[in-house]
């Protein structure tokens, strides 16, 4: 009978994780089996699962390692799943069979081919970018610290070990919250932590570096702190450097929504940087895309330079810190900045002018001899007198002439 034969075939079939019941269990046709029990079966065991479960991106590698399949049939093509299967295949001795179920010339096929093309373009872009990097990739193990002793030539006799002198950088204690000191150490540079009053990194006796992130730079420019820091660096070091370090995870640009707040614009930041360079011609501004590039830059800047002294670096700025704070609190910062940029006024005589001069109108009433006596130099006195009394006719209207300075009409000293 045909119906009895079909029923007999149905009873003998095994589906998914089911096995035939034991002979003594007449009431049950199929029973569930574990994975260990399924290994002893002659017929293949079929598992149906998805690539990801509950958002777990490692669900597929875990299930492959646990179930150890020999054949995989994919009816939903996913490039990331294919790469995970390839990684699993690399750990096997036997060849894994993988089949795709896909309609030819279909939308599904085009989606898969597009994903492959994007993956290829991404790798080509990555290879191109890495080939044009301006610093060694320390994360790949290149350029790591190597302080193995160097032996002298055996022809000289003795086989003595030549002492190694490693380059040294003085680092401010507050800078150890960043990763740059550790990167410098990996490059074979000794780090000496010191509490510095001027600068963040001392590369040589004449080279001082003030490191600023973009957010720190904007805040320091708006508050005027960067001016004070640049003034201190140019006073004590012949090669002051302002390092602007960008975030590695953000674009290498100054403007944009990543850095600027709603009350600041990129034009304001650039204008203030331009004024800073005009006030301090010896100040050098250095840009760095990441801490890795900064470590490479410091290593190159130290080549052929002398080693700094920790005691000397710590003593810089301490002797007149009290006088500097008193001067900043005694005089208007805006007026002080304006007066210091007048012709004939320099860092040596600006204090005499601020002490003996009451206000800008008072300076206009002084004669050339009186101004020269205050400045202690006839040449500087004549330059200042001429700049205050000679008429200047600008050739073109200055942009932003409607801006009113905050210090206009005020005296040199702060009002109590």
C-alpha atoms as a printed R data frame, in Angstrom:
    type eleno elety resid chain resno      x       y       z
1   ATOM     1    CA   UNK     A     1  0.000   0.000   0.000
2   ATOM     2    CA   UNK     A     2  1.401   3.411  -1.020
3   ATOM     3    CA   UNK     A     3  0.161   5.253   2.081
4   ATOM     4    CA   UNK     A     4  1.698   2.671   4.426
5   ATOM     5    CA   UNK     A     5  5.057   2.951   2.595
6   ATOM     6    CA   UNK     A     6  5.093   6.775   2.902
7   ATOM     7    CA   UNK     A     7  4.263   6.537   6.592
8   ATOM     8    CA   UNK     A     8  7.103   4.051   7.087
9   ATOM     9    CA   UNK     A     9  9.576   6.409   5.383
10  ATOM    10    CA   UNK     A    10  8.383   9.296   7.550
11  ATOM    11    CA   UNK     A    11  8.961   7.294  10.725
12  ATOM    12    CA   UNK     A    12 12.516   6.373   9.690
13  ATOM    13    CA   UNK     A    13 13.542   9.965   8.793
14  ATOM    14    CA   UNK     A    14 15.644  12.209  11.056
15  ATOM    15    CA   UNK     A    15 15.143  15.980  11.080
16  ATOM    16    CA   UNK     A    16 17.502  18.531  12.610
17  ATOM    17    CA   UNK     A    17 18.521  17.494  16.126
18  ATOM    18    CA   UNK     A    18 16.122  14.528  16.421
19  ATOM    19    CA   UNK     A    19 17.116  10.868  16.680
20  ATOM    20    CA   UNK     A    20 15.117   7.670  16.762
21  ATOM    21    CA   UNK     A    21 13.738   6.630  20.085
22  ATOM    22    CA   UNK     A    22 15.030   3.578  21.898
23  ATOM    23    CA   UNK     A    23 13.348   0.245  21.207
24  ATOM    24    CA   UNK     A    24 11.902   0.020  24.716
25  ATOM    25    CA   UNK     A    25 10.212   3.418  24.376
26  ATOM    26    CA   UNK     A    26  7.211   2.601  22.213
27  ATOM    27    CA   UNK     A    27  5.288   5.795  22.944
28  ATOM    28    CA   UNK     A    28  7.913   8.203  21.521
29  ATOM    29    CA   UNK     A    29  8.993   8.247  17.884
30  ATOM    30    CA   UNK     A    30 11.827  10.861  18.135
31  ATOM    31    CA   UNK     A    31 13.862  12.262  21.034
32  ATOM    32    CA   UNK     A    32 16.179  15.257  21.404
33  ATOM    33    CA   UNK     A    33 19.940  14.636  21.326
34  ATOM    34    CA   UNK     A    34 22.951  16.605  22.568
35  ATOM    35    CA   UNK     A    35 25.869  17.714  20.430
36  ATOM    36    CA   UNK     A    36 28.133  14.950  21.762
37  ATOM    37    CA   UNK     A    37 25.490  12.363  20.930
38  ATOM    38    CA   UNK     A    38 25.043  13.870  17.484
39  ATOM    39    CA   UNK     A    39 28.727  13.300  16.665
40  ATOM    40    CA   UNK     A    40 28.178   9.534  16.655
41  ATOM    41    CA   UNK     A    41 25.365   9.723  14.122
42  ATOM    42    CA   UNK     A    42 26.089   8.645  10.597
43  ATOM    43    CA   UNK     A    43 23.585  11.010   9.049
44  ATOM    44    CA   UNK     A    44 24.574  14.740   9.025
45  ATOM    45    CA   UNK     A    45 23.247  17.016  11.733
46  ATOM    46    CA   UNK     A    46 21.830  20.278  10.426
47  ATOM    47    CA   UNK     A    47 21.995  23.495  12.442
48  ATOM    48    CA   UNK     A    48 20.109  26.583  11.355
49  ATOM    49    CA   UNK     A    49 21.236  29.848  12.905
50  ATOM    50    CA   UNK     A    50 21.692  33.545  12.184
51  ATOM    51    CA   UNK     A    51 24.955  35.452  11.803
52  ATOM    52    CA   UNK     A    52 24.349  37.684  14.835
53  ATOM    53    CA   UNK     A    53 22.275  37.038  17.916
54  ATOM    54    CA   UNK     A    54 21.116  39.832  20.204
55  ATOM    55    CA   UNK     A    55 23.608  42.213  18.598
56  ATOM    56    CA   UNK     A    56 26.600  39.986  19.411
57  ATOM    57    CA   UNK     A    57 29.047  40.388  16.531
58  ATOM    58    CA   UNK     A    58 31.115  37.403  17.756
59  ATOM    59    CA   UNK     A    59 28.187  35.001  17.834
60  ATOM    60    CA   UNK     A    60 29.160  33.341  14.534
61  ATOM    61    CA   UNK     A    61 32.846  32.702  15.457
62  ATOM    62    CA   UNK     A    62 31.767  31.284  18.818
63  ATOM    63    CA   UNK     A    63 29.231  28.920  17.243
64  ATOM    64    CA   UNK     A    64 31.738  27.808  14.588
65  ATOM    65    CA   UNK     A    65 34.301  26.980  17.257
66  ATOM    66    CA   UNK     A    66 31.714  25.160  19.334
67  ATOM    67    CA   UNK     A    67 29.957  23.112  16.632
68  ATOM    68    CA   UNK     A    68 32.892  22.617  14.217
69  ATOM    69    CA   UNK     A    69 30.887  22.292  10.990
70  ATOM    70    CA   UNK     A    70 32.323  20.707   7.867
71  ATOM    71    CA   UNK     A    71 29.869  22.276   5.425
72  ATOM    72    CA   UNK     A    72 28.191  25.680   5.534
73  ATOM    73    CA   UNK     A    73 25.311  26.789   3.319
74  ATOM    74    CA   UNK     A    74 24.665  30.538   3.283
75  ATOM    75    CA   UNK     A    75 21.323  31.643   1.909
76  ATOM    76    CA   UNK     A    76 21.799  35.246   3.102
77  ATOM    77    CA   UNK     A    77 25.145  36.626   1.893
78  ATOM    78    CA   UNK     A    78 27.016  38.860   4.349
79  ATOM    79    CA   UNK     A    79 30.615  39.990   3.756
80  ATOM    80    CA   UNK     A    80 31.510  40.209   7.449
81  ATOM    81    CA   UNK     A    81 30.208  36.677   8.012
82  ATOM    82    CA   UNK     A    82 32.305  35.441   5.083
83  ATOM    83    CA   UNK     A    83 35.450  37.001   6.580
84  ATOM    84    CA   UNK     A    84 34.708  35.361   9.936
85  ATOM    85    CA   UNK     A    85 34.335  32.002   8.212
86  ATOM    86    CA   UNK     A    86 37.675  32.558   6.441
87  ATOM    87    CA   UNK     A    87 39.349  33.189   9.804
88  ATOM    88    CA   UNK     A    88 37.813  29.979  11.135
89  ATOM    89    CA   UNK     A    89 39.056  28.083   8.050
90  ATOM    90    CA   UNK     A    90 42.633  29.247   8.690
91  ATOM    91    CA   UNK     A    91 42.630  27.352  12.006
92  ATOM    92    CA   UNK     A    92 41.451  24.066  10.458
93  ATOM    93    CA   UNK     A    93 43.477  21.323   8.866
94  ATOM    94    CA   UNK     A    94 40.632  20.089   6.665
95  ATOM    95    CA   UNK     A    95 39.084  22.129   3.904
96  ATOM    96    CA   UNK     A    96 35.742  23.675   4.838
97  ATOM    97    CA   UNK     A    97 33.010  23.635   2.195
98  ATOM    98    CA   UNK     A    98 30.942  26.808   1.861
99  ATOM    99    CA   UNK     A    99 27.987  27.209  -0.519
100 ATOM   100    CA   UNK     A   100 26.079  30.358  -1.478
101 ATOM   101    CA   UNK     A   101 22.404  30.382  -2.383
102 ATOM   102    CA   UNK     A   102 21.849  33.400  -4.590
103 ATOM   103    CA   UNK     A   103 19.874  34.345  -7.670
104 ATOM   104    CA   UNK     A   104 22.082  35.427 -10.547
105 ATOM   105    CA   UNK     A   105 21.694  38.996 -11.864
106 ATOM   106    CA   UNK     A   106 19.494  39.883  -8.924
107 ATOM   107    CA   UNK     A   107 19.414  42.813  -6.498
108 ATOM   108    CA   UNK     A   108 20.815  40.526  -3.824
109 ATOM   109    CA   UNK     A   109 23.846  39.764  -5.997
110 ATOM   110    CA   UNK     A   110 24.445  43.446  -6.723
111 ATOM   111    CA   UNK     A   111 24.331  44.286  -3.015
112 ATOM   112    CA   UNK     A   112 26.965  41.636  -2.338
113 ATOM   113    CA   UNK     A   113 29.213  42.807  -5.186
114 ATOM   114    CA   UNK     A   114 28.880  46.418  -4.022
115 ATOM   115    CA   UNK     A   115 29.955  45.422  -0.511
116 ATOM   116    CA   UNK     A   116 33.010  43.643  -1.938
117 ATOM   117    CA   UNK     A   117 33.915  46.691  -4.012
118 ATOM   118    CA   UNK     A   118 33.656  49.023  -1.000
119 ATOM   119    CA   UNK     A   119 35.825  46.668   1.033
120 ATOM   120    CA   UNK     A   120 38.474  46.647  -1.682
121 ATOM   121    CA   UNK     A   121 38.438  50.439  -1.960
122 ATOM   122    CA   UNK     A   122 38.776  50.774   1.819
123 ATOM   123    CA   UNK     A   123 41.882  48.568   1.878
124 ATOM   124    CA   UNK     A   124 43.403  50.416  -1.089
125 ATOM   125    CA   UNK     A   125 42.834  53.743   0.678
126 ATOM   126    CA   UNK     A   126 44.349  52.375   3.897
127 ATOM   127    CA   UNK     A   127 47.452  51.106   2.079
128 ATOM   128    CA   UNK     A   128 47.867  54.443   0.302
129 ATOM   129    CA   UNK     A   129 47.497  56.462   3.510
130 ATOM   130    CA   UNK     A   130 49.955  54.292   5.421
131 ATOM   131    CA   UNK     A   131 52.540  54.600   2.660
132 ATOM   132    CA   UNK     A   132 52.449  58.411   2.958
133 ATOM   133    CA   UNK     A   133 52.625  58.644   6.764
134 ATOM   134    CA   UNK     A   134 55.246  61.068   8.057
135 ATOM   135    CA   UNK     A   135 55.990  59.061  11.212
136 ATOM   136    CA   UNK     A   136 56.774  55.486  12.092
137 ATOM   137    CA   UNK     A   137 53.849  53.381  13.204
138 ATOM   138    CA   UNK     A   138 54.857  52.480  16.758
139 ATOM   139    CA   UNK     A   139 51.780  50.303  17.109
140 ATOM   140    CA   UNK     A   140 53.268  47.872  14.595
141 ATOM   141    CA   UNK     A   141 56.363  47.412  16.775
142 ATOM   142    CA   UNK     A   142 58.728  49.604  14.755
143 ATOM   143    CA   UNK     A   143 60.971  52.113  16.461
144 ATOM   144    CA   UNK     A   144 60.504  50.693  19.956
145 ATOM   145    CA   UNK     A   145 62.985  51.381  22.735
146 ATOM   146    CA   UNK     A   146 66.296  49.592  22.196
147 ATOM   147    CA   UNK     A   147 69.017  50.311  24.746
148 ATOM   148    CA   UNK     A   148 71.214  47.249  24.182
149 ATOM   149    CA   UNK     A   149 74.880  48.068  24.950
150 ATOM   150    CA   UNK     A   150 77.217  48.711  22.033
151 ATOM   151    CA   UNK     A   151 80.589  46.992  22.188
152 ATOM   152    CA   UNK     A   152 83.769  48.608  20.995
153 ATOM   153    CA   UNK     A   153 85.706  47.107  18.129
154 ATOM   154    CA   UNK     A   154 87.514  43.917  19.159
155 ATOM   155    CA   UNK     A   155 90.587  45.107  17.261
156 ATOM   156    CA   UNK     A   156 91.094  47.771  19.918
157 ATOM   157    CA   UNK     A   157 91.381  45.018  22.515
158 ATOM   158    CA   UNK     A   158 89.591  44.478  25.772
159 ATOM   159    CA   UNK     A   159 86.119  44.062  24.318
160 ATOM   160    CA   UNK     A   160 84.829  46.808  26.591
161 ATOM   161    CA   UNK     A   161 81.242  47.916  26.477
162 ATOM   162    CA   UNK     A   162 80.815  51.498  25.356
163 ATOM   163    CA   UNK     A   163 78.537  53.467  27.694
164 ATOM   164    CA   UNK     A   164 75.302  54.625  26.112
165 ATOM   165    CA   UNK     A   165 74.095  58.196  26.472
166 ATOM   166    CA   UNK     A   166 70.374  58.370  25.805
167 ATOM   167    CA   UNK     A   167 68.682  61.634  24.839
168 ATOM   168    CA   UNK     A   168 66.738  63.266  27.648
169 ATOM   169    CA   UNK     A   169 63.607  65.400  27.786
170 ATOM   170    CA   UNK     A   170 62.384  67.349  30.823
171 ATOM   171    CA   UNK     A   171 58.610  66.845  31.146
172 ATOM   172    CA   UNK     A   172 56.178  68.749  33.319
173 ATOM   173    CA   UNK     A   173 54.445  66.548  35.903
174 ATOM   174    CA   UNK     A   174 50.996  67.508  34.600
175 ATOM   175    CA   UNK     A   175 51.836  66.153  31.144
176 ATOM   176    CA   UNK     A   176 51.843  62.562  32.389
177 ATOM   177    CA   UNK     A   177 48.074  62.523  32.036
178 ATOM   178    CA   UNK     A   178 48.664  62.286  28.286
179 ATOM   179    CA   UNK     A   179 50.242  59.433  26.335
180 ATOM   180    CA   UNK     A   180 53.072  61.488  24.819
181 ATOM   181    CA   UNK     A   181 55.657  60.825  27.613
182 ATOM   182    CA   UNK     A   182 55.222  57.063  27.219
183 ATOM   183    CA   UNK     A   183 55.611  57.348  23.445
184 ATOM   184    CA   UNK     A   184 58.825  59.338  23.905
185 ATOM   185    CA   UNK     A   185 60.130  56.645  26.252
186 ATOM   186    CA   UNK     A   186 59.371  53.953  23.670
187 ATOM   187    CA   UNK     A   187 61.467  55.855  21.150
188 ATOM   188    CA   UNK     A   188 64.506  55.575  23.429
189 ATOM   189    CA   UNK     A   189 64.286  59.017  25.060
190 ATOM   190    CA   UNK     A   190 64.722  59.270  28.812
191 ATOM   191    CA   UNK     A   191 61.929  61.130  30.593
192 ATOM   192    CA   UNK     A   192 62.659  63.228  33.681
193 ATOM   193    CA   UNK     A   193 59.525  64.507  35.454
194 ATOM   194    CA   UNK     A   194 59.831  67.997  36.941
195 ATOM   195    CA   UNK     A   195 57.326  70.630  38.027
196 ATOM   196    CA   UNK     A   196 57.894  73.345  35.422
197 ATOM   197    CA   UNK     A   197 56.801  76.965  35.695
198 ATOM   198    CA   UNK     A   198 57.576  77.691  32.032
199 ATOM   199    CA   UNK     A   199 56.721  75.266  29.225
200 ATOM   200    CA   UNK     A   200 55.622  71.637  29.161
201 ATOM   201    CA   UNK     A   201 58.645  69.972  27.506
202 ATOM   202    CA   UNK     A   202 62.285  71.102  27.613
203 ATOM   203    CA   UNK     A   203 64.111  69.488  24.678
204 ATOM   204    CA   UNK     A   204 67.415  71.323  25.041
205 ATOM   205    CA   UNK     A   205 68.858  74.218  27.090
206 ATOM   206    CA   UNK     A   206 67.491  76.678  24.525
207 ATOM   207    CA   UNK     A   207 64.377  74.839  23.259
208 ATOM   208    CA   UNK     A   208 61.080  74.937  25.192
209 ATOM   209    CA   UNK     A   209 57.741  73.500  23.997
210 ATOM   210    CA   UNK     A   210 54.250  74.426  25.169
211 ATOM   211    CA   UNK     A   211 51.795  71.689  24.085
212 ATOM   212    CA   UNK     A   212 48.171  72.600  23.401
213 ATOM   213    CA   UNK     A   213 45.228  70.568  22.212
214 ATOM   214    CA   UNK     A   214 42.639  72.366  20.095
215 ATOM   215    CA   UNK     A   215 40.270  72.874  23.014
216 ATOM   216    CA   UNK     A   216 43.131  74.104  25.237
217 ATOM   217    CA   UNK     A   217 44.330  76.430  22.484
218 ATOM   218    CA   UNK     A   218 40.919  78.064  22.076
219 ATOM   219    CA   UNK     A   219 40.485  78.462  25.823
220 ATOM   220    CA   UNK     A   220 43.991  79.890  26.309
221 ATOM   221    CA   UNK     A   221 43.551  82.360  23.452
222 ATOM   222    CA   UNK     A   222 40.234  83.601  24.810
223 ATOM   223    CA   UNK     A   223 41.483  83.932  28.391
224 ATOM   224    CA   UNK     A   224 44.845  85.501  27.514
225 ATOM   225    CA   UNK     A   225 46.792  82.750  29.267
226 ATOM   226    CA   UNK     A   226 48.620  81.787  26.077
227 ATOM   227    CA   UNK     A   227 50.012  85.314  25.814
228 ATOM   228    CA   UNK     A   228 51.495  85.027  29.306
229 ATOM   229    CA   UNK     A   229 52.940  81.597  28.523
230 ATOM   230    CA   UNK     A   230 54.481  82.824  25.264
231 ATOM   231    CA   UNK     A   231 55.907  85.838  27.094
232 ATOM   232    CA   UNK     A   232 57.593  83.590  29.654
233 ATOM   233    CA   UNK     A   233 58.990  81.204  27.026
234 ATOM   234    CA   UNK     A   234 60.464  83.987  24.896
235 ATOM   235    CA   UNK     A   235 61.996  85.575  27.988
236 ATOM   236    CA   UNK     A   236 63.914  82.498  29.173
237 ATOM   237    CA   UNK     A   237 64.474  80.434  25.988
238 ATOM   238    CA   UNK     A   238 65.910  81.405  22.630
239 ATOM   239    CA   UNK     A   239 63.803  78.839  20.729
240 ATOM   240    CA   UNK     A   240 60.244  78.816  22.120
241 ATOM   241    CA   UNK     A   241 57.809  76.462  20.383
242 ATOM   242    CA   UNK     A   242 54.012  76.302  20.518
243 ATOM   243    CA   UNK     A   243 52.865  72.771  19.660
244 ATOM   244    CA   UNK     A   244 49.242  72.431  18.523
245 ATOM   245    CA   UNK     A   245 48.331  68.750  18.744
246 ATOM   246    CA   UNK     A   246 45.167  67.501  17.074
247 ATOM   247    CA   UNK     A   247 43.047  64.562  18.117
248 ATOM   248    CA   UNK     A   248 43.902  61.408  16.180
249 ATOM   249    CA   UNK     A   249 40.207  60.477  15.927
250 ATOM   250    CA   UNK     A   250 39.130  63.851  14.513
251 ATOM   251    CA   UNK     A   251 39.886  65.656  11.232
252 ATOM   252    CA   UNK     A   252 43.203  67.475  10.922
253 ATOM   253    CA   UNK     A   253 41.550  70.899  10.610
254 ATOM   254    CA   UNK     A   254 41.320  73.926  12.875
255 ATOM   255    CA   UNK     A   255 37.753  74.903  12.111
256 ATOM   256    CA   UNK     A   256 34.623  72.769  12.185
257 ATOM   257    CA   UNK     A   257 31.946  71.586  14.555
258 ATOM   258    CA   UNK     A   258 34.397  69.200  16.240
259 ATOM   259    CA   UNK     A   259 36.298  71.945  18.055
260 ATOM   260    CA   UNK     A   260 34.642  75.360  18.006
261 ATOM   261    CA   UNK     A   261 31.794  76.321  20.295
262 ATOM   262    CA   UNK     A   262 28.789  78.394  19.316
263 ATOM   263    CA   UNK     A   263 30.378  81.635  20.567
264 ATOM   264    CA   UNK     A   264 33.654  81.227  18.663
265 ATOM   265    CA   UNK     A   265 34.559  81.149  14.988
266 ATOM   266    CA   UNK     A   266 37.572  79.885  13.100
267 ATOM   267    CA   UNK     A   267 38.332  83.422  11.887
268 ATOM   268    CA   UNK     A   268 38.696  84.640  15.479
269 ATOM   269    CA   UNK     A   269 41.105  81.816  16.303
270 ATOM   270    CA   UNK     A   270 43.238  82.444  13.236
271 ATOM   271    CA   UNK     A   271 43.298  86.190  13.908
272 ATOM   272    CA   UNK     A   272 44.458  85.667  17.482
273 ATOM   273    CA   UNK     A   273 47.166  83.269  16.320
274 ATOM   274    CA   UNK     A   274 48.355  85.852  13.811
275 ATOM   275    CA   UNK     A   275 48.524  88.498  16.538
276 ATOM   276    CA   UNK     A   276 50.444  86.072  18.723
277 ATOM   277    CA   UNK     A   277 53.082  85.560  16.037
278 ATOM   278    CA   UNK     A   278 53.320  89.328  15.496
279 ATOM   279    CA   UNK     A   279 53.866  89.942  19.209
280 ATOM   280    CA   UNK     A   280 56.444  87.157  19.524
281 ATOM   281    CA   UNK     A   281 58.446  86.838  16.277
282 ATOM   282    CA   UNK     A   282 60.741  84.175  17.774
283 ATOM   283    CA   UNK     A   283 57.814  81.921  18.691
284 ATOM   284    CA   UNK     A   284 57.528  78.930  16.369
285 ATOM   285    CA   UNK     A   285 54.150  77.232  15.858
286 ATOM   286    CA   UNK     A   286 54.248  73.491  15.123
287 ATOM   287    CA   UNK     A   287 51.254  71.371  14.083
288 ATOM   288    CA   UNK     A   288 50.945  67.681  14.878
289 ATOM   289    CA   UNK     A   289 48.128  65.309  13.803
290 ATOM   290    CA   UNK     A   290 48.592  62.875  16.708
291 ATOM   291    CA   UNK     A   291 50.810  62.036  19.720
292 ATOM   292    CA   UNK     A   292 52.703  59.523  17.547
293 ATOM   293    CA   UNK     A   293 53.693  62.306  15.143
294 ATOM   294    CA   UNK     A   294 54.661  64.501  18.109
295 ATOM   295    CA   UNK     A   295 57.018  61.835  19.463
296 ATOM   296    CA   UNK     A   296 58.662  61.541  16.048
297 ATOM   297    CA   UNK     A   297 58.939  65.336  15.838
298 ATOM   298    CA   UNK     A   298 60.588  65.641  19.261
299 ATOM   299    CA   UNK     A   299 63.047  62.897  18.342
300 ATOM   300    CA   UNK     A   300 64.081  64.805  15.216
301 ATOM   301    CA   UNK     A   301 64.289  68.162  17.005
302 ATOM   302    CA   UNK     A   302 66.677  66.724  19.599
303 ATOM   303    CA   UNK     A   303 69.173  65.411  17.071
304 ATOM   304    CA   UNK     A   304 72.494  67.180  17.564
305 ATOM   305    CA   UNK     A   305 71.203  69.300  20.461
306 ATOM   306    CA   UNK     A   306 72.505  69.489  24.018
307 ATOM   307    CA   UNK     A   307 70.773  67.806  26.934
308 ATOM   308    CA   UNK     A   308 68.657  69.954  29.270
309 ATOM   309    CA   UNK     A   309 69.241  70.248  33.010
310 ATOM   310    CA   UNK     A   310 66.366  69.358  35.304
311 ATOM   311    CA   UNK     A   311 67.490  71.722  38.067
312 ATOM   312    CA   UNK     A   312 67.886  74.631  35.662
313 ATOM   313    CA   UNK     A   313 64.496  73.962  34.046
314 ATOM   314    CA   UNK     A   314 62.767  73.786  37.432
315 ATOM   315    CA   UNK     A   315 64.345  77.076  38.535
316 ATOM   316    CA   UNK     A   316 63.152  78.984  35.462
317 ATOM   317    CA   UNK     A   317 60.355  81.386  36.357
318 ATOM   318    CA   UNK     A   318 60.519  80.887  40.110
319 ATOM   319    CA   UNK     A   319 62.712  83.883  40.888
320 ATOM   320    CA   UNK     A   320 60.264  86.491  39.641
321 ATOM   321    CA   UNK     A   321 56.965  84.636  39.767
322 ATOM   322    CA   UNK     A   322 55.801  86.838  42.620
323 ATOM   323    CA   UNK     A   323 56.803  90.016  40.793
324 ATOM   324    CA   UNK     A   324 55.073  88.855  37.618
325 ATOM   325    CA   UNK     A   325 51.809  88.098  39.439
326 ATOM   326    CA   UNK     A   326 51.996  91.469  41.174
327 ATOM   327    CA   UNK     A   327 52.577  93.246  37.875
328 ATOM   328    CA   UNK     A   328 49.673  91.469  36.161
329 ATOM   329    CA   UNK     A   329 47.385  92.350  39.040
330 ATOM   330    CA   UNK     A   330 48.627  95.941  39.275
331 ATOM   331    CA   UNK     A   331 48.243  96.966  35.627
332 ATOM   332    CA   UNK     A   332 45.503  96.593  33.051
333 ATOM   333    CA   UNK     A   333 46.436  93.681  30.799
334 ATOM   334    CA   UNK     A   334 44.990  95.320  27.678
335 ATOM   335    CA   UNK     A   335 46.866  98.584  28.277
336 ATOM   336    CA   UNK     A   336 50.055  96.719  29.156
337 ATOM   337    CA   UNK     A   337 49.867  94.762  25.912
338 ATOM   338    CA   UNK     A   338 49.241  97.931  23.904
339 ATOM   339    CA   UNK     A   339 52.066  99.910  25.512
340 ATOM   340    CA   UNK     A   340 54.582  97.079  25.075
341 ATOM   341    CA   UNK     A   341 54.003  97.211  21.291
342 ATOM   342    CA   UNK     A   342 54.654 100.945  20.928
343 ATOM   343    CA   UNK     A   343 57.860 101.976  19.111
344 ATOM   344    CA   UNK     A   344 60.770 102.368  21.502
345 ATOM   345    CA   UNK     A   345 59.183 100.234  24.231
346 ATOM   346    CA   UNK     A   346 60.721  96.847  24.983
347 ATOM   347    CA   UNK     A   347 60.766  94.287  27.782
348 ATOM   348    CA   UNK     A   348 63.496  96.218  29.623
349 ATOM   349    CA   UNK     A   349 61.774  99.595  29.876
350 ATOM   350    CA   UNK     A   350 58.060  98.727  29.791
351 ATOM   351    CA   UNK     A   351 57.923  98.494  33.597
352 ATOM   352    CA   UNK     A   352 59.461 101.965  33.975
353 ATOM   353    CA   UNK     A   353 56.898 103.387  31.581
354 ATOM   354    CA   UNK     A   354 53.975 101.710  33.364
355 ATOM   355    CA   UNK     A   355 55.214 102.845  36.771
356 ATOM   356    CA   UNK     A   356 55.915 106.497  35.911
357 ATOM   357    CA   UNK     A   357 53.143 106.991  33.370
358 ATOM   358    CA   UNK     A   358 49.622 107.543  34.656
359 ATOM   359    CA   UNK     A   359 47.660 107.021  31.452
360 ATOM   360    CA   UNK     A   360 47.883 107.460  27.689
361 ATOM   361    CA   UNK     A   361 46.695 111.099  27.849
362 ATOM   362    CA   UNK     A   362 49.429 111.718  30.412
363 ATOM   363    CA   UNK     A   363 52.060 110.384  28.001
364 ATOM   364    CA   UNK     A   364 50.855 112.833  25.361
365 ATOM   365    CA   UNK     A   365 51.595 115.755  27.685
366 ATOM   366    CA   UNK     A   366 55.207 114.691  28.255
367 ATOM   367    CA   UNK     A   367 58.060 116.183  26.275
368 ATOM   368    CA   UNK     A   368 60.616 114.191  24.312
369 ATOM   369    CA   UNK     A   369 63.211 114.673  27.044
370 ATOM   370    CA   UNK     A   370 60.839 113.494  29.764
371 ATOM   371    CA   UNK     A   371 59.927 110.355  27.802
372 ATOM   372    CA   UNK     A   372 63.611 109.661  27.124
373 ATOM   373    CA   UNK     A   373 64.344 110.010  30.818
374 ATOM   374    CA   UNK     A   374 61.600 107.509  31.688
375 ATOM   375    CA   UNK     A   375 62.801 104.973  29.117
376 ATOM   376    CA   UNK     A   376 66.467 105.595  29.930
377 ATOM   377    CA   UNK     A   377 67.425 105.909  26.268
378 ATOM   378    CA   UNK     A   378 67.254 108.886  23.906
379 ATOM   379    CA   UNK     A   379 66.698 106.777  20.783
380 ATOM   380    CA   UNK     A   380 63.786 104.879  22.298
381 ATOM   381    CA   UNK     A   381 62.378 108.104  23.731
382 ATOM   382    CA   UNK     A   382 62.408 109.772  20.315
383 ATOM   383    CA   UNK     A   383 60.721 106.759  18.700
384 ATOM   384    CA   UNK     A   384 57.954 106.748  21.294
385 ATOM   385    CA   UNK     A   385 57.475 110.531  21.158
386 ATOM   386    CA   UNK     A   386 57.187 110.534  17.355
387 ATOM   387    CA   UNK     A   387 54.721 107.635  17.354
388 ATOM   388    CA   UNK     A   388 52.481 109.487  19.824
389 ATOM   389    CA   UNK     A   389 52.540 112.902  18.112
390 ATOM   390    CA   UNK     A   390 53.028 112.278  14.388
391 ATOM   391    CA   UNK     A   391 49.877 111.973  12.307
392 ATOM   392    CA   UNK     A   392 49.354 108.737  10.388
393 ATOM   393    CA   UNK     A   393 47.075 108.678   7.341
394 ATOM   394    CA   UNK     A   394 46.024 105.113   6.528
395 ATOM   395    CA   UNK     A   395 45.877 104.268   2.833
396 ATOM   396    CA   UNK     A   396 42.849 102.036   3.179
397 ATOM   397    CA   UNK     A   397 40.111 101.541   5.675
398 ATOM   398    CA   UNK     A   398 41.080  98.952   8.231
399 ATOM   399    CA   UNK     A   399 38.704  96.005   8.425
400 ATOM   400    CA   UNK     A   400 36.814  95.755  11.635
401 ATOM   401    CA   UNK     A   401 37.297  99.447  12.523
402 ATOM   402    CA   UNK     A   402 33.955  99.470  14.337
403 ATOM   403    CA   UNK     A   403 35.424  97.291  17.060
404 ATOM   404    CA   UNK     A   404 35.967  99.260  20.278
405 ATOM   405    CA   UNK     A   405 38.886  98.180  22.431
406 ATOM   406    CA   UNK     A   406 38.035  97.307  25.996
407 ATOM   407    CA   UNK     A   407 41.027  99.246  27.338
408 ATOM   408    CA   UNK     A   408 40.223 102.571  25.661
409 ATOM   409    CA   UNK     A   409 40.061 105.564  27.967
410 ATOM   410    CA   UNK     A   410 41.459 103.698  30.970
411 ATOM   411    CA   UNK     A   411 44.583 104.352  32.984
412 ATOM   412    CA   UNK     A   412 47.603 102.103  33.315
413 ATOM   413    CA   UNK     A   413 46.731 100.933  36.817
414 ATOM   414    CA   UNK     A   414 43.744  98.840  37.833
415 ATOM   415    CA   UNK     A   415 40.994 100.525  39.779
416 ATOM   416    CA   UNK     A   416 40.600  99.210  43.289
